[in-house]
Amino acid sequence: MALNPIVLAVPLYLVGIAVEASINRKLRAGLYTVDDTLNNLACGLYQQLLVVLAAGVLLAPYSLVYEHLRRTDWFLTHPLIAWVTAFVLSDLCFYCFHRWSHESAIGWFCHVVHHQSEEYNLSVALRQDGWQPLFSLWFYLPLALLGVPPATFATALGLVVVYQYWIHTRLIGRLGPLEWILNTPSHHRVHHAVDPQYLDKNYAGVFILWDRLLGTFEPETESPTYGTIEPLASWNPSWAHLTYGVKLARKALAMPTLWDGLQAVFRSPGWAPAGAPVDDLNARAAQRRYEPKYAVEVAPARHRFVLVTFVAAMLPGVVVLVFPMSAASRWIISIVILWALTNVGGLTESRAWAVPSERARLALVGAAGLALALWTQQPLWLSASATAWAMSIWLTDVLKKS
């Protein structure tokens, strides 16, 4: 069974965020906002839950190609070379996927979530797109053809992903000679920038050499502006995952012909048919430097409720990711968690639907917890039920104070 470096590294991720946030507070550097950080973590959990739920689908293509189409068994008898090959080629395949995800509209749909934050800190590294694994898995099939065992590949790719955590920071400057070989915080700040000179640059995962060799490298010369050309302007992780898909579908359906509609989906995000007005993305990107970051005013009582609800959603999320359970249990718990995270975003933005939605979720959890407590005679379920009903009462009190 392959180790999952991403899940194993979660405690280190959280410690890193805590350390960076502490330094930020001491320096008053303005690297973090509460709502943005919660949204980043929610999107990260969103992706990991979807990956767990679709694990069989994600692993199947690689395993099938490896079992039936691999060209050699040589790597089975040379494990060290297999590890090195898997790591380097996984990083190259990541570069290819990453570049495609920026240069194709449908690719941008499966990657845009990672770029929506207008901040740049270690929590942004955990902000991942839930749709991305469904699209990226095809880019790694050449390794299966070469005969790299699935377990070796999965662990190597996990290490490529884990490496990229530490480069999401503004606290580390340039790193001398390492800048020529490795992807560093300076290089990756460029990648997350929305400034015209930085757009679609520095796609590397681990080795910046791919960008230098393939013409997509850009050094950091001035302080970047972070986010996307069209800001998300929302703290809702569900909307974060859907907004560009809705926009792309509308664009494709508005095209005069089916062929134009297909091109709108598969060509660059800014593509338009001949004779149609073309968005000046560079001009729009240049304006972003002067626009305020998205923020909403939240009553303190409501903010406290949102924070507790968020934590209460994250804890069972960790259980789903770490502990074995039936597929049905995993699906049910994941749906309730995603529902809670959606409500957190809605409550933060004072959306009209958020309060009745959260009341309904708490009532469902309370009733289900009571039923399970009576059925299994396990007090843990009774505690879950009591907590849900207490949260529902608290929500009523919050609304009065707000």
RAKASUL-V53367 format. One record per residue. N is the residue number from 0. OMEGA is omega in whole degrees, 0 to 359 (NA if undefined). D_FIRST is the distance of its C-alpha to the first C-alpha in whole Angstrom. Layout:
# RAKASUL-V53367
N | OMEGA | D_FIRST
N | OMEGA | D_FIRST
This chain:
# RAKASUL-V53367
0 | 182 | 0
1 | 172 | 4
2 | 176 | 7
3 | 183 | 9
4 | 182 | 12
5 | 180 | 15
6 | 180 | 14
7 | 183 | 14
8 | 184 | 17
9 | 177 | 19
10 | 178 | 21
11 | 176 | 22
12 | 185 | 23
13 | 176 | 25
14 | 179 | 27
15 | 179 | 28
16 | 180 | 30
17 | 180 | 31
18 | 181 | 33
19 | 179 | 34
20 | 178 | 35
21 | 177 | 37
22 | 179 | 38
23 | 181 | 39
24 | 180 | 41
25 | 182 | 43
26 | 185 | 44
27 | 186 | 45
28 | 178 | 43
29 | 182 | 42
30 | 186 | 39
31 | 163 | 38
32 | 186 | 39
33 | 185 | 38
34 | 179 | 37
35 | 181 | 36
36 | 177 | 33
37 | 180 | 32
38 | 177 | 32
39 | 180 | 30
40 | 179 | 27
41 | 178 | 28
42 | 178 | 27
43 | 178 | 24
44 | 176 | 23
45 | 182 | 24
46 | 184 | 22
47 | 177 | 19
48 | 179 | 20
49 | 178 | 20
50 | 179 | 17
51 | 182 | 15
52 | 183 | 18
53 | 186 | 17
54 | 181 | 14
55 | 179 | 14
56 | 184 | 17
57 | 183 | 15
58 | 188 | 12
59 | 183 | 15
60 | 181 | 17
61 | 181 | 15
62 | 180 | 13
63 | 178 | 17
64 | 180 | 18
65 | 184 | 16
66 | 190 | 16
67 | 187 | 20
68 | 183 | 21
69 | 187 | 20
70 | 183 | 23
71 | 172 | 21
72 | 186 | 19
73 | 184 | 20
74 | 180 | 17
75 | 181 | 15
76 | 178 | 18
77 | 188 | 18
78 | 181 | 15
79 | 178 | 18
80 | 178 | 19
81 | 180 | 16
82 | 181 | 15
83 | 179 | 19
84 | 181 | 19
85 | 182 | 16
86 | 183 | 18
87 | 183 | 21
88 | 174 | 21
89 | 179 | 19
90 | 177 | 22
91 | 178 | 24
92 | 176 | 23
93 | 177 | 23
94 | 182 | 26
95 | 178 | 27
96 | 185 | 26
97 | 179 | 27
98 | 178 | 30
99 | 183 | 30
100 | 176 | 30
101 | 188 | 33
102 | 177 | 35
103 | 182 | 34
104 | 179 | 35
105 | 174 | 33
106 | 180 | 30
107 | 176 | 32
108 | 184 | 32
109 | 183 | 28
110 | 189 | 28
111 | 183 | 31
112 | 182 | 30
113 | 184 | 29
114 | 189 | 32
115 | 180 | 34
116 | 177 | 35
117 | 173 | 38
118 | 176 | 37
119 | 181 | 35
120 | 186 | 33
121 | 178 | 29
122 | 179 | 29
123 | 178 | 29
124 | 181 | 26
125 | 179 | 24
126 | 184 | 27
127 | 182 | 24
128 | 181 | 25
129 | 181 | 23
130 | 190 | 24
131 | 182 | 23
132 | 180 | 20
133 | 181 | 21
134 | 186 | 24
135 | 187 | 22
136 | 183 | 19
137 | 183 | 21
138 | 183 | 22
139 | 182 | 19
140 | 175 | 19
141 | 178 | 21
142 | 176 | 18
143 | 177 | 17
144 | 179 | 20
145 | 179 | 20
146 | 175 | 17
147 | 183 | 15
148 | 183 | 11
149 | 181 | 9
150 | 179 | 6
151 | 180 | 10
152 | 184 | 12
153 | 180 | 10
154 | 179 | 10
155 | 179 | 13
156 | 176 | 15
157 | 178 | 14
158 | 176 | 16
159 | 180 | 18
160 | 181 | 19
161 | 179 | 19
162 | 188 | 21
163 | 179 | 24
164 | 190 | 24
165 | 182 | 27
166 | 177 | 29
167 | 179 | 30
168 | 174 | 33
169 | 184 | 37
170 | 181 | 37
171 | 180 | 36
172 | 181 | 38
173 | 189 | 38
174 | 173 | 36
175 | 184 | 39
176 | 179 | 37
177 | 181 | 34
178 | 182 | 35
179 | 187 | 35
180 | 189 | 32
181 | 169 | 29
182 | 186 | 29
183 | 176 | 31
184 | 179 | 32
185 | 180 | 36
186 | 185 | 34
187 | 172 | 32
188 | 177 | 35
189 | 183 | 37
190 | 181 | 34
191 | 183 | 34
192 | 179 | 38
193 | 178 | 40
194 | 186 | 43
195 | 183 | 45
196 | 182 | 44
197 | 185 | 40
198 | 174 | 39
199 | 178 | 36
200 | 172 | 36
201 | 182 | 33
202 | 189 | 30
203 | 169 | 28
204 | 180 | 25
205 | 187 | 25
206 | 178 | 27
207 | 179 | 31
208 | 180 | 32
209 | 179 | 31
210 | 180 | 33
211 | 182 | 36
212 | 188 | 35
213 | 169 | 35
214 | 180 | 38
215 | 182 | 36
216 | 175 | 37
217 | 179 | 39
218 | 176 | 40
219 | 182 | 41
220 | 177 | 45
221 | 184 | 45
222 | 184 | 44
223 | 168 | 42
224 | 189 | 42
225 | 177 | 39
226 | 178 | 38
227 | 182 | 38
228 | 173 | 42
229 | 186 | 42
230 | 177 | 41
231 | 180 | 39
232 | 179 | 41
233 | 174 | 39
234 | 184 | 37
235 | 183 | 35
236 | 178 | 32
237 | 178 | 32
238 | 177 | 35
239 | 181 | 33
240 | 186 | 31
241 | 192 | 34
242 | 182 | 37
243 | 176 | 36
244 | 177 | 35
245 | 180 | 38
246 | 182 | 40
247 | 179 | 39
248 | 179 | 39
249 | 180 | 43
250 | 181 | 44
251 | 181 | 42
252 | 180 | 44
253 | 181 | 47
254 | 185 | 48
255 | 180 | 51
256 | 178 | 49
257 | 180 | 45
258 | 177 | 45
259 | 178 | 45
260 | 177 | 43
261 | 179 | 40
262 | 178 | 41
263 | 181 | 41
264 | 190 | 37
265 | 177 | 36
266 | 187 | 38
267 | 182 | 39
268 | 182 | 39
269 | 185 | 43
270 | 173 | 44
271 | 180 | 47
272 | 181 | 49
273 | 178 | 52
274 | 179 | 55
275 | 178 | 53
276 | 182 | 53
277 | 176 | 50
278 | 175 | 48
279 | 185 | 49
280 | 180 | 46
281 | 179 | 47
282 | 179 | 50
283 | 179 | 48
284 | 181 | 45
285 | 180 | 48
286 | 186 | 49
287 | 181 | 46
288 | 187 | 47
289 | 180 | 50
290 | 179 | 49
291 | 176 | 48
292 | 180 | 44
293 | 177 | 43
294 | 175 | 44
295 | 175 | 45
296 | 181 | 47
297 | 177 | 46
298 | 183 | 48
299 | 181 | 47
300 | 179 | 46
301 | 180 | 44
302 | 179 | 42
303 | 178 | 41
304 | 180 | 40
305 | 181 | 38
306 | 180 | 36
307 | 178 | 36
308 | 179 | 35
309 | 179 | 32
310 | 180 | 31
311 | 176 | 31
312 | 183 | 29
313 | 184 | 26
314 | 175 | 25
315 | 175 | 24
316 | 177 | 22
317 | 179 | 20
318 | 180 | 20
319 | 184 | 18
320 | 191 | 16
321 | 190 | 14
322 | 178 | 15
323 | 177 | 14
324 | 180 | 17
325 | 179 | 18
326 | 180 | 19
327 | 179 | 22
328 | 180 | 22
329 | 179 | 20
330 | 183 | 23
331 | 181 | 26
332 | 181 | 25
333 | 179 | 24
334 | 179 | 27
335 | 178 | 29
336 | 180 | 27
337 | 175 | 28
338 | 180 | 32
339 | 180 | 32
340 | 176 | 31
341 | 179 | 34
342 | 177 | 36
343 | 178 | 36
344 | 180 | 37
345 | 179 | 40
346 | 178 | 41
347 | 182 | 41
348 | 180 | 43
349 | 177 | 45
350 | 184 | 44
351 | 184 | 46
352 | 192 | 44
353 | 183 | 41
354 | 177 | 43
355 | 178 | 44
356 | 180 | 40
357 | 176 | 39
358 | 180 | 41
359 | 180 | 40
360 | 180 | 36
361 | 178 | 37
362 | 179 | 39
363 | 180 | 37
364 | 180 | 34
365 | 180 | 37
366 | 180 | 38
367 | 179 | 34
368 | 179 | 34
369 | 179 | 37
370 | 180 | 36
371 | 178 | 33
372 | 179 | 35
373 | 184 | 37
374 | 186 | 35
375 | 184 | 32
376 | 179 | 35
377 | 183 | 32
378 | 180 | 34
379 | 179 | 31
380 | 177 | 32
381 | 177 | 36
382 | 179 | 35
383 | 179 | 33
384 | 181 | 36
385 | 179 | 39
386 | 180 | 37
387 | 180 | 37
388 | 177 | 41
389 | 177 | 42
390 | 179 | 40
391 | 176 | 42
392 | 179 | 45
393 | 180 | 45
394 | 177 | 44
395 | 179 | 48
396 | 178 | 49
397 | 181 | 47
398 | 178 | 49
399 | 181 | 52
400 | 181 | 52
401 | NA | 51
